[in-house]
Amino acid sequence: MKLTSNSGKDLRRAFLDFFKEKGHREVRSHALIPPNDPTLYFVNAGMVQFKDLFVGAREADYTTATTCQKCLRVSGKHNDLENVGRTARHHTLFEMLGNFSFGDYFKEEAIAHAWEFLTEVVELPKDKLHISVHPDDDEARTIWHEKMGVPLDRIHDDPDNFWSMADTGPCGPCSEIHYDFGPSYSDGKDVTFGTPEADARINEVWNLVFMQFDRSEDGTMTPLPKPSIDTGMGLERLARVLQDKATNYDTDLFLPIIEKMAERAGVTYLDNDETDVALRVIADHSRAAAFLIADGIYPDNEGRGYVLRRIMRRAIRFGRILGVEDPFLVDTTAHVVDLFGEAYPELVEGKDTIHRIVLQEEKRFGKTIKAGLKRLEDALGKLGEGETELDGRVAFELYDTYGFPPDLTRLIASDKGVTMDSKGFDEAMEEQRERARAASKFGTTDTAAFQELVEGGMTTEFTGYTDEAGQAKIIALLVEGDRIPRAAAGQRLAVITPSTPFYAESGGQVGDRGRIVTDGGVIRVDTTQKPFGDLIVHFGEVESGHVIEGADATLEVDSAARNATRKNHSATHLMHFALRDVLGEHVRQRGSLVGPERLRFDFSHTGAMTRDEIAKVELVVNDLILANEGVDTQQMSMDDALEAGAIAFFEDKYGDKVRVLQVGSKSTELCGGTHVTATGDIGMFKILGESAISSGVRRVEAVTGMGAVRWVQNQAATLRGLADDLRVGVDQVKWRVDKLMDDNKSLERELAETRTQAQVAMAESALSNAKVYGDFKAGAVRLDGVGGKELRALAERLRDKLGGAGAVMVAGQDGAKVSIVIAATKDASKKFHAGKTVGALAPLVGGRGGGRPDMAQAGGGDGSRLDEVISGFYEHAEAAFAG
């Protein structure tokens, strides 16, 4: 295969298709909230969702996979918020392309795949690629040199090329692929790989991790029985290379957002270092905010929500630096949805929520800004006589609490003749980074602790199929991976009991919430998970009193949430049957999310469902609900289950014995979740939306029970309100709206025609005074408020109306964009070159352009010198025609 386009969209697709052709399972991006890892703030690498496969905590029906995983890094060595927008490749949110082998292939295949993709699919020049390997990894060095043909002088030893999941456990050397951007990135000088001078010129593109050892506590490394592969390549970095851009921000993954904000602010990108940084920060942070909110993370004063709030407020403050006072982040995040919604449908699904949350935060922060300015004014006012430096810790407080970028604090202080203590600011920032590192380390500590408990014989029996409450002894309490004997009110912790009615998150069903009550205190359970193997762990907080290991406890599931989840989960099975019944037997489940509020179902299908198909699926499901048939479960072998026609859910883990769920007379599937006792208990089923999630995979979202009733009521109220506004009956709303739309289109056509006629008349009037140079004419017209395409059409019409040989120029400003169009007749173009002329005039408007001798166009962002452009046109015409 060959790459047909260098766009970010096509690069993403080409990578996934390449590895699919190599037999890899394409796995969709996990949410930014890590799977089964409460100690990791965000998914920060492509391998996070596969961690359990690497350590053997779960199984899958594939041994190789490929993903484009959305990732977020906001602290530690990987990223520093202050660097975002200032360097060529620092980001918060980014997309990581990866291919993985879980004991299938190893070094030679991984290296061969990477080399083939880079040199044959995207066709990077081989002599531009450098390779780094660990000094002890002779095997990788030999493969690169002897199998791939990479010269030894472009294979470099790097002792940092070693990766580990934690201090102990799976680890191994890695091999990085770097791209040389050329001498222009090093001032024309030769550089030595690995030196600071080479950093700006030779950048890492792809990292191949060879997971081949198991490291023990004493440092001994034992070869793994099934060595594995984990790779990661930033889509933004690859796009920069292939699109030949100076920074990642200049690629089509960022530039449309930057240009939208630049137009809003009335500035030109790449015209001023300060505004460039602001525009890049806003573009980066808009992407991060939209993706975080789509994944259910909202601004807060702690945890993941606090990170989102910092990112959003930092973007808003940089908007203030650009002079934009009104809410704008609500628009740039909407543009993120438009740009990335096809690849990440959750953005489209959460579009309204993103709009509401961002606008709310922008308005709230407007009040915070005033408080921050007051705090800064107070601090500046307290400086003693002769003091000219603002305490760096005050500057950091403004940054951390009020969202003031240090640039802004420094600027305001300088207006008062005061400098900012940068050292104190940096010290306070580093202290916060240390806290963030502690909070955002890869969550292997807790996993290792739970793995140790399982290996020590600790197990949990699930009793929740029949019970919503139970008695059990607390056999372990853990805080941040450390086992503790006692926990007090306010502490967040993990609780383990030998039996529990709480369902642990799996199979798409969310974990139960509820309470654990002892004689000494009460624990609020926020979620229940299986962090390793089949051990069920309750995560929550001590609400009152204290709890101790060994205490007898009453475990109480939140019945309302459990019952709502039951309805949604059973409805998911009925919907799976209905989809296969309506669309065809090719439909297979590809993922799901079942919670108390809603259900989400991903399935394989070749195209979007029609409205008629959606309606048919709803009717089938509701007919099955009204039949009020029973729901039954049986335990049997996998072979017997499949022989009985049971359908296996996507990516679920199954043992020798499986649980077969029969919902009514139509649906038989393997499922370990909780369900209603009869289909009638579901009450009602309503599909809210259907969309694409990836190539060949669709997603349906729906509600049941009272959630469906409320949705129908809301829709009916909206329709009644619309009918009242239109002063028609409910049954006439569509007719009335269609008529209004037709009328509007007619008016728009009439307005456009009238506008065009007026523009032509005005231009012809101005050209009546065209200058004559012998046998040639030259005329220039300025028309503001007209787009570039319209100007081009006008220029061609005016050229044809000159009444002889000559050239015309039409120029004008439309918003922040300036356009210049020159058109010349065939005879005139032999003397007067339109392309060269427009190229000479374009710098006057801060842009560039060119074209043919008879037709050329230029654009820019500075309309203050358009009069000079017109004068310059006449000068060029006179020199060409009168010479």
Secondary structure as UniProt FT lines:
FT   HELIX           8..21
FT   TURN            22..23
FT   STRAND          25..26
FT   TURN            35..36
FT   TURN            38..39
FT   TURN            46..47
FT   HELIX           48..50
FT   HELIX           51..55
FT   STRAND          64..72
FT   HELIX           76..78
FT   HELIX           81..83
FT   TURN            84..86
FT   STRAND          93..101
FT   HELIX           107..116
FT   HELIX           117..121
FT   HELIX           126..128
FT   STRAND          129..133
FT   TURN            135..136
FT   HELIX           138..142
FT   HELIX           143..147
FT   HELIX           152..154
FT   STRAND          155..157
FT   TURN            159..160
FT   STRAND          162..164
FT   STRAND          169..180
FT   HELIX           183..186
FT   TURN            187..188
FT   TURN            193..194
FT   HELIX           196..198
FT   TURN            199..201
FT   STRAND          202..215
FT   TURN            217..218
FT   STRAND          221..234
FT   HELIX           235..243
FT   HELIX           248..250
FT   TURN            252..254
FT   HELIX           255..265
FT   TURN            269..270
FT   HELIX           273..294
FT   TURN            295..296
FT   HELIX           303..321
FT   TURN            322..323
FT   HELIX           329..340
FT   TURN            341..343
FT   HELIX           345..349
FT   HELIX           351..381
FT   TURN            385..386
FT   STRAND          389..390
FT   HELIX           392..402
FT   HELIX           406..415
FT   TURN            416..417
FT   STRAND          419..420
FT   HELIX           422..440
FT   HELIX           444..455
FT   TURN            456..457
FT   STRAND          461..462
FT   TURN            464..466
FT   STRAND          469..473
FT   STRAND          476..479
FT   TURN            480..481
FT   STRAND          482..484
FT   STRAND          486..488
FT   TURN            489..490
FT   STRAND          492..496
FT   STRAND          499..500
FT   TURN            507..508
FT   STRAND          514..517
FT   STRAND          521..532
FT   TURN            533..534
FT   STRAND          535..548
FT   TURN            549..550
FT   STRAND          552..557
FT   HELIX           559..583
FT   TURN            585..586
FT   STRAND          589..594
FT   STRAND          599..604
FT   HELIX           611..627
FT   STRAND          630..637
FT   HELIX           638..643
FT   TURN            644..645
FT   TURN            650..651
FT   STRAND          657..663
FT   TURN            664..666
FT   STRAND          667..670
FT   HELIX           679..682
FT   STRAND          685..694
FT   TURN            695..696
FT   STRAND          697..704
FT   HELIX           705..726
FT   HELIX           730..732
FT   HELIX           733..767
FT   TURN            768..769
FT   STRAND          771..773
FT   TURN            774..775
FT   STRAND          776..782
FT   TURN            784..785
FT   HELIX           788..800
FT   STRAND          806..814
FT   TURN            815..816
FT   STRAND          817..824
FT   TURN            826..827
FT   HELIX           828..830
FT   HELIX           834..841
FT   HELIX           842..845
FT   STRAND          848..851
FT   STRAND          855..860
FT   TURN            864..865
FT   HELIX           866..881
//
